[in-house]
Amino acid sequence: MLLLTVGGSFGFYQNAAEIMQQHHMFYAPNLLGTITGMIEAAIIAFAGLYAFGWIYNRLTK
């Protein structure tokens, strides 16, 4: 997300930055938006991987 913001500010990946802004609630192409977008992505990833691990452990017992 950080690389996408930096690339978007130089004119690269502008379409990808727009799509990222549509799919993440707190992402914006500025410093605060990048930090909050990264926090949001970390929380979503943690919840998804935790659920996957929980299901995996239930199925392997």
Contact map, one row per residue, 1 for C-alpha under 8 A:
1111100000000000000000000000000001001100000000000000000000000
1111110000000000000000000000000001000100000000000000000000000
1111111000000000000000000000000000000000000000000000000000000
1111111100001001100000000000000000000000000000000000000000000
1111111110000000100000000000110001000000000000000000000000000
0111111111000000000000000000000000000000000000000000000000000
0011111111111100000000000000000000000000000000000000000000000
0001111111111100100000000000100000000000000000000000000000000
0000111111110000000000000000100000000000000000000000000000000
0000011111110000000000000000000000000000000000000000000000000
0000001111111100000000000000000000000000000000000000000000000
0000001111111100000000000000000000000000000000000000000000000
0001001100111111100000000000000000000000000000000000000000000
0000001100111111110000000000000000000000000000000000000000000
0000000000001111111000000000000000000000000000000000000000000
0001000000001111111100000000000000000000000000000000000000000
0001100100001111111110000000100000000000000000000000000000000
0000000000000111111111000000000000000000000000000000000000000
0000000000000011111111100000000000000000000000000000000000000
0000000000000001111111110010000000000000000000000000000000000
0000000000000000111111111111100000000000000000000000000000000
0000000000000000011111111000000000000000000000000000000000000
0000000000000000001111111000000000000000000000000000000000000
0000000000000000000111111110000000001001100000000000000000000
0000000000000000000011111110000000001000000000000000000000000
0000000000000000000010011111000010011001000000000000000000000
0000000000000000000110011111100011111100000000000000000000000
0000000000000000000010000111110111001000000000000000000000000
0000100110000000100010000011111011000000000000000000000000000
0000100000000000000000000001111111000000000000000000000000000
0000000000000000000000000000111111100000000000000000000000000
0000000000000000000000000001011111110000000000000000000000000
0000000000000000000000000111111111111000000000000000000000000
1100100000000000000000000011111111111100000000000000000000000
0000000000000000000000000010001111111110000000000000000000000
0000000000000000000000000110000111111111000000000000000000000
1000000000000000000000011111000011111111100000000000000000000
1100000000000000000000000010000001111111110000000000000000000
0000000000000000000000000000000000111111111000000000000000000
0000000000000000000000010100000000011111111100000000000000000
0000000000000000000000010000000000001111111110000000000000000
0000000000000000000000000000000000000111111111000000000000000
0000000000000000000000000000000000000011111111100000000000000
0000000000000000000000000000000000000001111111110000000000000
0000000000000000000000000000000000000000111111111000000000000
0000000000000000000000000000000000000000011111111100000000000
0000000000000000000000000000000000000000001111111110000000000
0000000000000000000000000000000000000000000111111111000000000
0000000000000000000000000000000000000000000011111111100000000
0000000000000000000000000000000000000000000001111111110000000
0000000000000000000000000000000000000000000000111111111000000
0000000000000000000000000000000000000000000000011111111100000
0000000000000000000000000000000000000000000000001111111110000
0000000000000000000000000000000000000000000000000111111111000
0000000000000000000000000000000000000000000000000011111111100
0000000000000000000000000000000000000000000000000001111111110
0000000000000000000000000000000000000000000000000000111111111
0000000000000000000000000000000000000000000000000000011111111
0000000000000000000000000000000000000000000000000000001111111
0000000000000000000000000000000000000000000000000000000111111
0000000000000000000000000000000000000000000000000000000011111
